[in-house]
């Protein structure tokens, strides 16, 4: 039994929307508005769902593709944890944001 995952167009829309929410939430967090944390967390959860779906779809793929999907999933979990630190008003979120960005960008750019 193989998992189908999301249709490619829906997955791409979720990816772009999630990245937009993550960037918007982190940029507006500079203004110290409380609701911007939730925008960031919603984007991080959307990105996590994208990579979870991608890992289910690539289950029969190459080892390299599965490794890149795992790296992206771990990076998206770092985004979720960074959102938790944003909520707690800790500056640790900046370090986690940087690490997550490196993981996610590498996993997405190396696939192409």
DSSP file (Angstrom, degrees, kcal/mol; ACC not computed):
  #  RESIDUE AA STRUCTURE BP1 BP2  ACC     N-H-->O    O-->H-N    N-H-->O    O-->H-N    TCO  KAPPA ALPHA  PHI   PSI    X-CA   Y-CA   Z-CA
    1    1 A X              0   0    0      0, 0.0     2,-0.4     0, 0.0     0, 0.0   0.000 360.0 360.0 360.0 124.1    0.0    0.0    0.0
    2    2 A X        -     0   0    0     58,-0.0     2,-0.4    57,-0.0    55,-0.1  -0.851 360.0-122.3-111.3 147.4    1.5    3.3   -1.0
    3    3 A X        -     0   0    0     53,-0.5    56,-0.2    -2,-0.4     0, 0.0  -0.700  13.1-157.8 -87.3 137.3    0.5    6.8    0.1
    4    4 A X        -     0   0    0     -2,-0.4    -1,-0.1     1,-0.1     2,-0.1   0.856  23.6-167.2 -84.0 -36.7   -0.6    9.2   -2.6
    5    5 A X        -     0   0    0     51,-0.1     2,-0.2    52,-0.0    -1,-0.1  -0.345  41.2 -29.6  78.3-165.9    0.0   12.4   -0.7
    6    6 A X  S    S-     0   0    0     44,-0.1     2,-0.1     1,-0.1    51,-0.0  -0.531  70.2 -98.2 -84.8 151.6   -1.2   15.8   -1.9
    7    7 A X     >  -     0   0    0     -2,-0.2     4,-2.6     1,-0.1     3,-0.3  -0.412  39.9-113.0 -62.2 148.4   -1.8   16.7   -5.6
    8    8 A X  H  > S+     0   0    0      1,-0.2     4,-2.3     2,-0.2     5,-0.2   0.847 114.6  51.1 -56.8 -38.2    1.3   18.7   -6.9
    9    9 A X  H  > S+     0   0    0      2,-0.2     4,-1.9     1,-0.2    -1,-0.2   0.904 112.4  45.7 -68.5 -39.8   -0.7   21.9   -7.3
   10   10 A X  H  > S+     0   0    0     -3,-0.3     4,-2.5     2,-0.2    -2,-0.2   0.906 112.6  51.4 -67.5 -41.6   -2.1   21.8   -3.8
   11   11 A X  H  X S+     0   0    0     -4,-2.6     4,-2.3     1,-0.2    -2,-0.2   0.904 110.2  48.7 -62.8 -41.6    1.3   21.0   -2.3
   12   12 A X  H  X S+     0   0    0     -4,-2.3     4,-2.5    -5,-0.2     5,-0.2   0.894 110.9  50.6 -65.4 -39.8    2.9   23.9   -4.2
   13   13 A X  H  X S+     0   0    0     -4,-1.9     4,-2.6     2,-0.2     5,-0.2   0.917 110.9  48.5 -63.7 -43.2    0.2   26.2   -3.0
   14   14 A X  H  X S+     0   0    0     -4,-2.5     4,-2.5     2,-0.2     5,-0.2   0.904 111.3  51.4 -62.6 -41.0    0.7   25.1    0.6
   15   15 A X  H  X S+     0   0    0     -4,-2.3     4,-2.3     2,-0.2    -2,-0.2   0.950 113.9  41.7 -61.5 -50.4    4.4   25.5    0.3
   16   16 A X  H  X S+     0   0    0     -4,-2.5     4,-2.1     1,-0.2    -2,-0.2   0.900 116.5  48.3 -66.6 -41.0    4.2   29.1   -1.0
   17   17 A X  H  X S+     0   0    0     -4,-2.6     4,-2.3    -5,-0.2    -1,-0.2   0.905 111.9  49.9 -65.9 -41.1    1.5   30.1    1.4
   18   18 A X  H  X S+     0   0    0     -4,-2.5     4,-2.4    -5,-0.2    -2,-0.2   0.923 111.3  47.9 -64.7 -44.3    3.4   28.7    4.4
   19   19 A X  H  X S+     0   0    0     -4,-2.3     4,-2.6    -5,-0.2     5,-0.2   0.893 110.6  52.7 -63.5 -38.2    6.6   30.4    3.4
   20   20 A X  H  X S+     0   0    0     -4,-2.1     4,-2.6     1,-0.2    -2,-0.2   0.917 110.9  46.7 -62.5 -42.5    4.7   33.7    3.0
   21   21 A X  H  X S+     0   0    0     -4,-2.3     4,-2.8     2,-0.2     5,-0.2   0.884 111.9  50.8 -67.7 -37.9    3.2   33.3    6.4
   22   22 A X  H  X S+     0   0    0     -4,-2.4     4,-2.3     2,-0.2     5,-0.2   0.937 114.1  43.6 -64.4 -46.1    6.5   32.5    8.0
   23   23 A X  H  X S+     0   0    0     -4,-2.6     4,-2.4     2,-0.2     5,-0.2   0.923 116.2  47.6 -65.7 -43.8    8.2   35.5    6.4
   24   24 A X  H  X S+     0   0    0     -4,-2.6     4,-2.5    -5,-0.2    -2,-0.2   0.923 113.4  48.0 -63.1 -44.8    5.3   37.8    7.3
   25   25 A X  H  X S+     0   0    0     -4,-2.8     4,-0.9     1,-0.2    -2,-0.2   0.891 114.5  44.9 -64.8 -40.2    5.1   36.6   10.9
   26   26 A X  H  < S+     0   0    0     -4,-2.3     4,-0.4    -5,-0.2    -1,-0.2   0.871 114.8  48.2 -73.6 -34.9    8.9   36.9   11.5
   27   27 A X  H >< S+     0   0    0     -4,-2.4     3,-1.0    -5,-0.2     4,-0.2   0.905 113.8  46.0 -71.0 -40.4    9.1   40.4    9.8
   28   28 A X  H ><>S+     0   0    0     -4,-2.5     3,-1.3     1,-0.2     5,-0.7   0.667  95.1  76.8 -76.4 -14.8    6.1   41.7   11.7
   29   29 A X  G ><5S+     0   0    0     -4,-0.9     3,-1.5     1,-0.3    -1,-0.2   0.742  80.7  71.2 -66.2 -20.1    7.4   40.3   15.0
   30   30 A X  G < 5S+     0   0    0     -3,-1.0    -1,-0.3    -4,-0.4    -2,-0.2   0.836  91.4  58.0 -61.9 -32.0    9.9   43.2   15.0
   31   31 A X  G < 5S-     0   0    0     -3,-1.3    -1,-0.3    -4,-0.2    -2,-0.2   0.491 111.0-124.5 -78.2  -2.4    6.9   45.5   15.8
   32   32 A X  T < 5 +     0   0    0     -3,-1.5     2,-0.5     1,-0.2    -3,-0.1   0.844  52.3 159.1  61.9  37.4    6.2   43.4   19.0
   33   33 A X    > < -     0   0    0     -5,-0.7     3,-1.0     1,-0.1     4,-0.4  -0.794  38.5-141.9 -89.2 132.5    2.6   42.7   18.0
   34   34 A X  T >  S+     0   0    0     -2,-0.5     3,-0.9     1,-0.2     4,-0.4   0.821  94.2  57.3 -66.5 -33.0    1.3   39.7   19.8
   35   35 A X  T 3> S+     0   0    0      1,-0.2     4,-1.1     2,-0.2     3,-0.4   0.637  87.6  76.3 -77.1 -12.8   -0.8   38.2   17.0
   36   36 A X  H <> S+     0   0    0     -3,-1.0     4,-2.0     1,-0.2    -1,-0.2   0.783  85.5  64.4 -69.1 -24.5    2.2   37.9   14.6
   37   37 A X  H <> S+     0   0    0     -3,-0.9     4,-2.5    -4,-0.4    -1,-0.2   0.902 100.3  51.5 -62.0 -40.1    3.4   34.9   16.5
   38   38 A X  H  > S+     0   0    0     -4,-0.4     4,-2.4    -3,-0.4    -1,-0.2   0.851 105.9  53.9 -68.9 -33.9    0.3   33.0   15.4
   39   39 A X  H  X S+     0   0    0     -4,-1.1     4,-2.0     2,-0.2    -1,-0.2   0.931 111.2  46.9 -62.1 -44.4    0.9   33.9   11.8
   40   40 A X  H  X S+     0   0    0     -4,-2.0     4,-2.3     2,-0.2    -2,-0.2   0.922 112.6  48.5 -62.5 -45.5    4.4   32.5   12.1
   41   41 A X  H  X S+     0   0    0     -4,-2.5     4,-2.5     2,-0.2     5,-0.2   0.891 109.7  51.8 -66.0 -39.7    3.2   29.3   13.8
   42   42 A X  H  X S+     0   0    0     -4,-2.4     4,-2.2     1,-0.2    -1,-0.2   0.914 111.4  48.1 -62.8 -41.8    0.4   28.7   11.3
   43   43 A X  H  X S+     0   0    0     -4,-2.0     4,-2.2     2,-0.2    -2,-0.2   0.894 111.1  50.7 -63.6 -39.6    3.0   29.0    8.5
   44   44 A X  H  X S+     0   0    0     -4,-2.3     4,-2.1     2,-0.2    36,-0.2   0.892 110.6  48.5 -66.8 -39.2    5.3   26.6   10.3
   45   45 A X  H  X S+     0   0    0     -4,-2.5     4,-2.3     2,-0.2    -1,-0.2   0.894 110.8  51.6 -67.5 -38.9    2.6   24.0   10.7
   46   46 A X  H  X S+     0   0    0     -4,-2.2     4,-1.9     2,-0.2    -2,-0.2   0.904 110.2  48.6 -62.3 -41.0    1.7   24.4    7.0
   47   47 A X  H  X S+     0   0    0     -4,-2.2     4,-2.3     2,-0.2    -2,-0.2   0.883 109.7  52.6 -66.4 -38.3    5.3   23.8    6.0
   48   48 A X  H  X S+     0   0    0     -4,-2.1     4,-2.2    28,-0.2    -2,-0.2   0.903 108.5  50.2 -63.1 -41.1    5.5   20.8    8.3
   49   49 A X  H  X S+     0   0    0     -4,-2.3     4,-2.3     2,-0.2    -1,-0.2   0.869 108.5  53.7 -66.5 -34.5    2.4   19.3    6.7
   50   50 A X  H  X S+     0   0    0     -4,-1.9     4,-2.5     2,-0.2    -2,-0.2   0.952 111.8  43.2 -62.1 -49.1    3.9   19.9    3.2
   51   51 A X  H  X S+     0   0    0     -4,-2.3     4,-2.1     2,-0.2    -2,-0.2   0.831 111.8  54.4 -70.2 -30.5    7.1   18.0    4.1
   52   52 A X  H  X S+     0   0    0     -4,-2.2     4,-1.6     2,-0.2    -1,-0.2   0.927 111.6  44.9 -65.3 -43.7    5.1   15.2    5.8
   53   53 A X  H  X S+     0   0    0     -4,-2.3     4,-2.1     1,-0.2    -2,-0.2   0.893 112.3  52.2 -65.3 -39.8    3.1   14.8    2.7
   54   54 A X  H  X S+     0   0    0     -4,-2.5     4,-2.1     1,-0.2    -1,-0.2   0.873 108.2  50.9 -65.3 -36.4    6.2   14.9    0.5
   55   55 A X  H  < S+     0   0    0     -4,-2.1    -1,-0.2     1,-0.2    -2,-0.2   0.845 110.5  49.1 -71.6 -31.2    7.9   12.2    2.6
   56   56 A X  H >< S+     0   0    0     -4,-1.6     3,-0.8     1,-0.2   -53,-0.5   0.868 112.6  48.1 -71.6 -35.5    4.8   10.0    2.3
   57   57 A X  H >< S+     0   0    0     -4,-2.1     3,-0.6     1,-0.2    -2,-0.2   0.874 112.0  48.6 -70.7 -37.5    4.8   10.6   -1.5
   58   58 A X  G >< S+     0   0    0     -4,-2.1     3,-1.7     1,-0.2    -1,-0.2   0.153  73.6 113.8 -91.2  19.6    8.6    9.8   -1.9
   59   59 A X  G <  S+     0   0    0     -3,-0.8    -1,-0.2     1,-0.3    -2,-0.1   0.839  84.4  40.9 -60.8 -32.1    8.5    6.6    0.1
   60   60 A X  G <  S+     0   0    0     -3,-0.6    -1,-0.3    -4,-0.2    -2,-0.1   0.343 101.9 100.6 -95.1   6.5    9.4    4.7   -3.0
   61   61 A X  S <  S-     0   0    0     -3,-1.7    -3,-0.0     1,-0.2     2,-0.0   0.040  82.8 -64.2 -80.9-169.2   11.9    7.2   -4.2
   62   62 A X     >  -     0   0    0      1,-0.1     4,-2.0     4,-0.0    -1,-0.2  -0.235  44.2-110.6 -74.4 165.7   15.6    7.3   -4.0
   63   63 A X  H  > S+     0   0    0      1,-0.2     4,-2.4     2,-0.2     5,-0.2   0.885 118.6  54.6 -63.2 -39.1   17.6    7.4   -0.8
   64   64 A X  H  > S+     0   0    0      1,-0.2     4,-2.4     2,-0.2    -1,-0.2   0.917 107.7  48.5 -62.3 -44.5   18.7   11.0   -1.6
   65   65 A X  H  > S+     0   0    0      1,-0.2     4,-2.1     2,-0.2    -1,-0.2   0.897 112.0  48.7 -65.2 -40.2   15.1   12.2   -2.1
   66   66 A X  H  X S+     0   0    0     -4,-2.0     4,-2.2     2,-0.2    -1,-0.2   0.898 111.0  51.0 -66.1 -39.1   14.0   10.6    1.2
   67   67 A X  H  X S+     0   0    0     -4,-2.4     4,-2.4     2,-0.2    -2,-0.2   0.913 110.0  49.3 -64.3 -42.4   17.0   12.2    3.0
   68   68 A X  H  X S+     0   0    0     -4,-2.4     4,-2.3     1,-0.2    -1,-0.2   0.883 110.3  50.7 -65.4 -37.7   16.2   15.6    1.6
   69   69 A X  H  X S+     0   0    0     -4,-2.1     4,-2.2     2,-0.2    -1,-0.2   0.893 110.1  50.1 -66.0 -38.5   12.5   15.3    2.7
   70   70 A X  H  X S+     0   0    0     -4,-2.2     4,-2.6     2,-0.2    -2,-0.2   0.914 109.9  50.6 -64.4 -41.7   13.6   14.3    6.2
   71   71 A X  H  X S+     0   0    0     -4,-2.4     4,-2.4     1,-0.2    -2,-0.2   0.914 111.3  48.3 -61.8 -42.4   15.9   17.3    6.4
   72   72 A X  H  X S+     0   0    0     -4,-2.3     4,-2.3     2,-0.2    -1,-0.2   0.885 110.9  51.0 -64.4 -38.5   13.1   19.6    5.3
   73   73 A X  H  X S+     0   0    0     -4,-2.2     4,-1.9     2,-0.2    -2,-0.2   0.916 110.6  48.0 -65.5 -42.8   10.8   18.0    7.9
   74   74 A X  H  X S+     0   0    0     -4,-2.6     4,-1.8     1,-0.2    -2,-0.2   0.910 111.7  50.9 -64.0 -41.4   13.3   18.5   10.6
   75   75 A X  H  X S+     0   0    0     -4,-2.4     4,-1.6     1,-0.2    -2,-0.2   0.891 108.7  51.0 -62.3 -39.5   13.8   22.1    9.5
   76   76 A X  H  X S+     0   0    0     -4,-2.3     4,-1.7     1,-0.2   -28,-0.2   0.847 107.1  53.7 -69.2 -31.6   10.1   22.7    9.6
   77   77 A X  H  X S+     0   0    0     -4,-1.9     4,-2.4     2,-0.2    -1,-0.2   0.866 104.3  55.9 -67.4 -34.2    9.9   21.3   13.1
   78   78 A X  H  X S+     0   0    0     -4,-1.8     4,-2.5     1,-0.2    -2,-0.2   0.882 104.6  53.6 -61.6 -37.2   12.6   23.8   14.0
   79   79 A X  H  X S+     0   0    0     -4,-1.6     4,-2.1     2,-0.2    -2,-0.2   0.911 107.9  49.6 -62.0 -41.7   10.3   26.5   12.7
   80   80 A X  H  X S+     0   0    0     -4,-1.7     4,-1.5   -36,-0.2    -2,-0.2   0.926 112.5  46.8 -64.0 -44.0    7.5   25.3   15.0
   81   81 A X  H  X S+     0   0    0     -4,-2.4     4,-1.9     1,-0.2    -1,-0.2   0.886 109.5  54.7 -65.2 -38.0    9.8   25.3   18.0
   82   82 A X  H  X S+     0   0    0     -4,-2.5     4,-2.2     1,-0.2    -1,-0.2   0.881 104.5  54.9 -61.8 -37.2   11.0   28.8   17.0
   83   83 A X  H  X S+     0   0    0     -4,-2.1     4,-2.1     2,-0.2    -1,-0.2   0.872 105.2  52.9 -62.7 -36.5    7.4   29.8   17.1
   84   84 A X  H  X S+     0   0    0     -4,-1.5     4,-1.7     2,-0.2    -2,-0.2   0.901 109.7  47.4 -64.2 -40.7    7.1   28.5   20.6
   85   85 A X  H  <>S+     0   0    0     -4,-1.9     5,-2.6     2,-0.2     4,-0.2   0.838 109.0  54.7 -69.8 -32.0   10.1   30.6   21.7
   86   86 A X  H ><5S+     0   0    0     -4,-2.2     3,-1.3     1,-0.2    -2,-0.2   0.921 107.4  50.9 -62.2 -42.5    8.6   33.6   19.9
   87   87 A X  H 3<5S+     0   0    0     -4,-2.1    -2,-0.2     1,-0.3    -1,-0.2   0.867 109.2  49.9 -63.0 -37.1    5.4   33.1   22.0
   88   88 A X  T 3<5S-     0   0    0     -4,-1.7    -1,-0.3    -5,-0.1    -2,-0.2   0.426 113.5-120.4 -82.2   1.7    7.5   33.0   25.2
   89   89 A X  T < 5 +     0   0    0     -3,-1.3     2,-0.3    -4,-0.2    -3,-0.2   0.840  63.4 145.4  61.5  37.2    9.3   36.2   24.1
   90   90 A X    > < -     0   0    0     -5,-2.6     3,-0.8    -6,-0.1    -1,-0.2  -0.791  54.0-136.9-101.7 148.4   12.7   34.5   24.1
   91   91 A X  T >> S+     0   0    0     -2,-0.3     3,-1.2     1,-0.2     4,-0.6   0.440  87.9  91.0 -83.8   1.3   15.4   35.5   21.6
   92   92 A X  H 3>  +     0   0    0      1,-0.2     4,-2.0     2,-0.2     3,-0.5   0.754  70.0  75.9 -65.4 -23.2   16.3   31.8   21.0
   93   93 A X  H <> S+     0   0    0     -3,-0.8     4,-2.5     1,-0.2    -1,-0.2   0.805  87.0  60.4 -59.8 -28.7   13.8   31.9   18.2
   94   94 A X  H <> S+     0   0    0     -3,-1.2     4,-2.0     2,-0.2    -1,-0.2   0.914 106.1  45.2 -67.3 -42.0   16.3   33.8   16.0
   95   95 A X  H  X S+     0   0    0     -4,-0.6     4,-2.3    -3,-0.5    -2,-0.2   0.927 115.5  46.9 -65.9 -45.3   18.9   31.0   16.2
   96   96 A X  H  X S+     0   0    0     -4,-2.0     4,-2.8     1,-0.2     5,-0.2   0.867 109.8  54.5 -65.1 -35.6   16.3   28.3   15.5
   97   97 A X  H  X S+     0   0    0     -4,-2.5     4,-2.2    -5,-0.2    -1,-0.2   0.908 109.5  47.4 -62.6 -42.5   14.9   30.4   12.7
   98   98 A X  H  X S+     0   0    0     -4,-2.0     4,-1.9     2,-0.2    -2,-0.2   0.921 113.8  46.4 -66.1 -44.1   18.4   30.5   11.1
   99   99 A X  H  X S+     0   0    0     -4,-2.3     4,-2.3     1,-0.2    -2,-0.2   0.925 113.6  49.0 -64.1 -44.4   19.0   26.8   11.5
  100  100 A X  H  X S+     0   0    0     -4,-2.8     4,-2.8     1,-0.2     5,-0.3   0.890 108.7  53.6 -62.9 -39.4   15.5   25.9   10.1
  101  101 A X  H  X S+     0   0    0     -4,-2.2     4,-2.5    -5,-0.2     5,-0.3   0.900 109.0  48.7 -63.6 -40.2   16.0   28.2    7.2
  102  102 A X  H  X S+     0   0    0     -4,-1.9     4,-2.2     2,-0.2     5,-0.2   0.936 114.1  45.9 -64.7 -46.1   19.3   26.5    6.3
  103  103 A X  H  X S+     0   0    0     -4,-2.3     4,-2.2     2,-0.2    -2,-0.2   0.939 117.2  42.6 -61.7 -48.4   17.8   23.0    6.5
  104  104 A X  H  X S+     0   0    0     -4,-2.8     4,-2.2     2,-0.2     5,-0.2   0.922 114.9  48.5 -69.3 -44.4   14.6   23.9    4.6
  105  105 A X  H  X S+     0   0    0     -4,-2.5     4,-2.7    -5,-0.3     5,-0.3   0.910 112.6  48.9 -64.1 -40.8   16.4   25.9    1.9
  106  106 A X  H  X S+     0   0    0     -4,-2.2     4,-2.3    -5,-0.3    -1,-0.2   0.933 111.8  48.9 -62.7 -44.3   19.0   23.2    1.3
  107  107 A X  H  X S+     0   0    0     -4,-2.2     4,-0.6    -5,-0.2    -1,-0.2   0.864 116.3  42.6 -66.8 -33.7   16.4   20.5    1.1
  108  108 A X  H  X S+     0   0    0     -4,-2.2     4,-0.5     2,-0.2     3,-0.3   0.888 117.3  44.6 -78.8 -39.3   14.3   22.4   -1.4
  109  109 A X  H >< S+     0   0    0     -4,-2.7     3,-0.6    -5,-0.2    -2,-0.2   0.825 109.0  56.1 -75.6 -30.5   17.1   23.7   -3.6
  110  110 A X  H 3< S+     0   0    0     -4,-2.3    -1,-0.2    -5,-0.3    -2,-0.2   0.720  98.9  62.7 -74.5 -19.5   18.9   20.3   -3.7
  111  111 A X  H 3<        0   0    0     -4,-0.6    -1,-0.2    -3,-0.3    -2,-0.2   0.775 360.0 360.0 -72.9 -25.5   15.8   18.6   -5.1
  112  112 A X    <<        0   0    0     -3,-0.6    -1,-0.2    -4,-0.5    -2,-0.2   0.468 360.0 360.0 -83.5 360.0   15.9   20.7   -8.2
